[in-house]
Amino acid sequence: MGISGMLFGLFFLWFTFRAIGNPLSAGSATGGVLALVGAAVAGLFICGAGVWGLVHMHDTYVFYRHGAEFLRDSRVVTRLFYDAADEFRCSRHRRYGKGGYQGTSIRMTWKSGGRTLLSFGASYREYSQSVLLLVRRTTFSNEPGPFDHVCEVAAAALAPRFIDALSRGESFELANGHVASGAGISFARVLGKDVVAAYADIDSLEINNLELVARLSNGQKYTCVSTTPNFWPKFQAVQAFWLAARQARNSDRPAHVENF
């Protein structure tokens, strides 16, 4: 919608008047009706796009340490405390085309009881795009690093719940059937039995190219997507247990996990 919709409406209007001037349609009743319908459709597009642009042109998202605000014309429409959500999802999508990388889109959504509390989306582009796209989306001059930090902070507000769950002996699924517990991770495999690895036997646990990559001491590697609900707070909880196990192995002391 927005300016692109207005321009589409103007194009449709121009096309309609060209049709009116066409000798094949100028003298027919059908041509006149089509012209009126075309003008009406174009007017709806122009008016609707104009209203959409006026309403949304001053939308602003402000992120803080403990929450976020959505403002319209400097008026707070939605105020969110990160820990008020029971589900947080942060997804990134890398776009490729014309033989190369074209940009990364990011979306963060907070929900509680299935109801969306706040949703934010933006995109980074490798090079400038047309004015039509710039009006519709935020454009970054660099990789969206600040929003990586927002994702980490928002996830940290929910991570204690999953740390407590692991400490109580519970387990949960990270993604792709990989299940984490207080002792380690059970990695699901397409063929064969699942592989259970203690945290001390995992050499590295990191996010690479938008995926969780786990490398075991025996050389095996497992990956899973990072776009599932609550993946990021779960990952922080698992990372806390993994780091504690690694430190305990290096110091010969029992693993101890401190909550955030």
HUBEL-V736808 format. One record per residue. RES is the residue in one letter. SS is DSSP state (H for helix, E for strand, C for the rest). OMEGA is omega in whole degrees, -180 to 180 (999 if undefined). D_LAST is the distance of its C-alpha to the last C-alpha in whole Angstrom. Layout:
res: (RES RES)
ss: (SS SS)
omega: (OMEGA OMEGA)
d_last: (D_LAST D_LAST)
This chain:
res: (M G I S G M L F G L F F L W F T F R A I G N P L S A G S A T G G V L A L V G A A V A G L F I C G A G V W G L V H M H D T Y V F Y R H G A E F L R D S R V V T R L F Y D A A D E F R C S R H R R Y G K G G Y Q G T S I R M T W K S G G R T L L S F G A S Y R E Y S Q S V L L L V R R T T F S N E P G P F D H V C E V A A A A L A P R F I D A L S R G E S F E L A N G H V A S G A G I S F A R V L G K D V V A A Y A D I D S L E I N N L E L V A R L S N G Q K Y T C V S T T P N F W P K F Q A V Q A F W L A A R Q A R N S D R P A H V E N F)
ss: (C C H H H H H H H H H H H H H H H H H H H C H H H H C C H H H H H H H H H H H H H H H H H H H H H H H H H H H H C C E E E E E C C C E E E E E E C C E E E E E E E H H H C C E E E E E E E E E E E C C E E E E E E E E E E E E E C C E E E E E E E E E E E C C C C C H H H H H H C C E E C C C C H H H H H H H H H H H H H H H H H H H H H H H C C C C E E E E C C E E E C C C E E E E C C C C C C C E E E E H H H E E E E E E E C C E E E E E E C C C C E E E E E C C C C C H H H H H H H H H H H H H H H H H H H H H C C C C C C C C C)
omega: (179 -177 180 177 178 -180 176 178 178 178 -180 179 179 -180 -180 -179 173 179 179 -178 -180 -179 -179 -176 -174 -175 -176 177 -180 179 179 179 179 180 180 179 180 179 180 179 180 179 178 179 -177 -179 -179 179 179 178 180 -179 180 -178 -170 -174 -179 176 -178 174 179 -178 -180 -179 -175 -178 -177 177 172 -177 173 -175 177 179 -179 177 -179 174 -176 166 -174 -176 176 -180 173 176 178 180 176 -178 177 180 178 -178 178 178 180 175 -179 -180 -177 177 -180 175 180 177 177 -178 176 179 174 -178 -179 -179 180 178 -180 177 -178 178 178 -179 174 179 -178 178 -173 178 -179 179 -178 -179 -179 179 -174 -173 174 179 -179 177 178 175 -175 179 179 -178 168 179 177 179 -180 -179 -180 178 -180 179 -179 -176 -180 179 -178 173 177 -180 179 180 180 180 178 178 178 179 174 178 176 180 177 -174 -180 175 180 -178 -177 -178 174 -177 -179 178 179 178 178 -179 176 179 -180 -179 174 -178 -179 -179 177 -177 -179 -180 -172 175 -180 179 175 178 171 180 178 178 -177 -179 -179 177 179 -180 179 -180 172 -176 -178 -174 -178 -180 177 178 -173 175 176 180 179 178 179 180 179 179 180 180 179 180 179 179 179 180 -179 -177 -179 176 -179 179 178 -179 175 179 -176 999)
d_last: (43 43 46 46 48 50 51 52 54 56 57 58 60 61 62 64 66 67 68 70 72 72 76 75 73 75 78 76 74 71 71 71 68 66 66 65 62 61 61 59 56 56 56 53 51 52 51 48 46 47 46 42 42 43 40 37 38 36 33 30 26 24 20 18 14 14 17 20 24 27 30 34 36 34 33 30 30 27 23 20 17 14 13 16 17 17 18 17 20 20 23 25 29 31 35 38 41 45 44 40 37 37 34 30 29 26 25 22 22 20 22 21 24 26 26 25 24 24 25 25 28 29 31 31 35 36 39 40 42 44 44 44 40 39 40 38 35 32 33 31 33 30 28 25 23 21 21 19 16 17 16 13 11 13 11 8 8 10 8 6 10 11 9 10 14 14 13 16 18 18 19 19 21 20 23 27 26 24 22 19 18 16 19 20 21 24 26 29 32 35 37 37 34 31 29 26 25 22 19 21 24 22 23 22 19 19 20 24 26 24 24 21 23 23 26 26 28 31 31 31 29 27 26 25 24 21 23 22 20 17 17 14 11 13 14 10 9 13 12 9 12 15 14 13 17 18 17 19 22 23 22 24 21 19 16 13 9 7 4 0)
